[in-house]
Amino acid sequence: MRIRELQFGTVIRAPRDRVFAFFADPSNLMRLTPPWIRVRWAGTPPATMREGQRLAYWVLLRGLPFPWRGHLRAWDPPRMFADVQDLGPYRRWDHEHRFEETPGGTRVVDRVRYAVWGGELMDRWVVRPELERMFAYRTLALEKAMG
């Protein structure tokens, strides 16, 4: 299994505490998800987030529904948190979110380590372009949400 890594970053003109609080609210997951990827919580979303918190939702990718079960492997407000897929469309998914104070705002850095079913061609032609498109959308949605 080959582990791939992508990193995305953007600067948001808002204080780090405010940006982290936005990410810490489970209801904002849908606001950051592109409309071509539909996400629905499986049951009631968690009221608060913490290390070890279990996450369960459904993801519609290219018209196919996938259960996504995971947990927060790290939770360190307002600096970072990380989520891991336990069950879902990836062979492996480990997503680290970092929040760094910068002059005039907060740098949000996403580092994703993942492995796919189907190997190199599936990643090159389907998965990686989709992840790049998804994180580009998320950057715009975050900028809009944070004003």
N, C-alpha and C positions, 0 to 999 in steps of 0.2 A: 504494500500500500504506500503510494507516494503522497507525502504531505506537502501541500502547496501553501504559499503565504501571500496575502495581499495586504497592503496598508493604504489607508485613505486618511486625509486630514483636511480640516477646514478651520478657519478662525471665525468665531461668532462674536459679535459686538455686544456681549453681555457678561456679567460677572460669573465666575466659575460656579459659585453656589447655586445661582439661578439655572444655569445650563444643566448642572448635575441633577437638580431637583426635577427638571423637565424629563430627563431620562429615567429618573427614579419612579416616575408615575406610570404604572403599567398601562393606563389608558392611552398614553401617547405613542405606544407601539404602532397602533393603526395609523396615526397621523404621519409617521415617518416611513410607512410602507407604501410603495408605489401602487397605483390602482390596478395594474396588470398582475400584481401578486396579492391575492386576497388572503387576509389573516383573520381568523376568528378564534377567540378564546374557547377552550374546551371547558365549559363551566364558568364559574365566577373568577375574574382575574384576582390575583393577590392584592390585598389592601396595602401591604407594605412589602418592601423588598429587603432581603438580608442574605448573607452568605448561606448557602444550602437551600435557599428557596426553590421549590419545584415550580416549573413552568409547563403548561400544557395548552396547546392550541392546534388549530388546523391551518394548513397553508395550501392554497390552490396555486400550483405552478404549471403553467402551460396547459391549463384545463384539468390537471390531475390533482386530486386531493391527497395530501400527505399529513399524517399525524406528526406533530413535533412535540417531543417531550424532552425537557432539559432541566438544568438547574444552574444556579449562580454559584460558580466555584470560588469567586472572590467578590468582596463587597467592601470598599474602602472610601466612603464619602469624604470629601467631594473630589477625590483624586482619580478613582478608577473603579470599574467592576468588570467581571468577565462571566460570560454564559457559555455553557457547553451543551451540545445536543447529545441526549441519551438515545433517542429514537427519532428518525426522520429521514429526509431524502439524501443526506450526505453520509458517507462512510465515517467521516469524522468532521466535527465542527467545533471550534474553540474561538470565541469572539471576545477580544479584549477591548474595552472602551476606556480611553484615558482622557483626562481633562486637565489641561495645563494653563496656568495663568500666563497671559501675554499682555504686552502693552495694548490697551484698548479692548481687551476682551479675553476670550477663552479659546484655546486651540483644542479642538476635539479630534482625537486620533483613534481610528479603528484599525485594529490588526486582527485579521482573520487567518487562522490556520485550518485548512480543510483538506479532505480527501474525497474523491468522487467515485461513483460506480461508473464503469465504462472507460476508465483510463485517460490517456493523454488527449485523444481526439475529442472525447466528450467534454473535457475541461476546456480545451482550446476553442472549440466551435460553439459550445453551448453554455457551460457553467461560468467560466471566467468573464465572457462578455456580459452575461446576465448580472453577475455580481457588480461589475463596473457600472453598468447602467443603473442598478438598484442603489448603489451608494451615491452616484451623481444625483439621482432623484432625492435621496435622503438629505443631501447637503442643501439643496434648494428648499425642501420642506422644513428643515431645521431653521434656516435663515428666515423663512416666512413666519414660522411659529414664534421665534424669539424676537421678531420685530426688528 
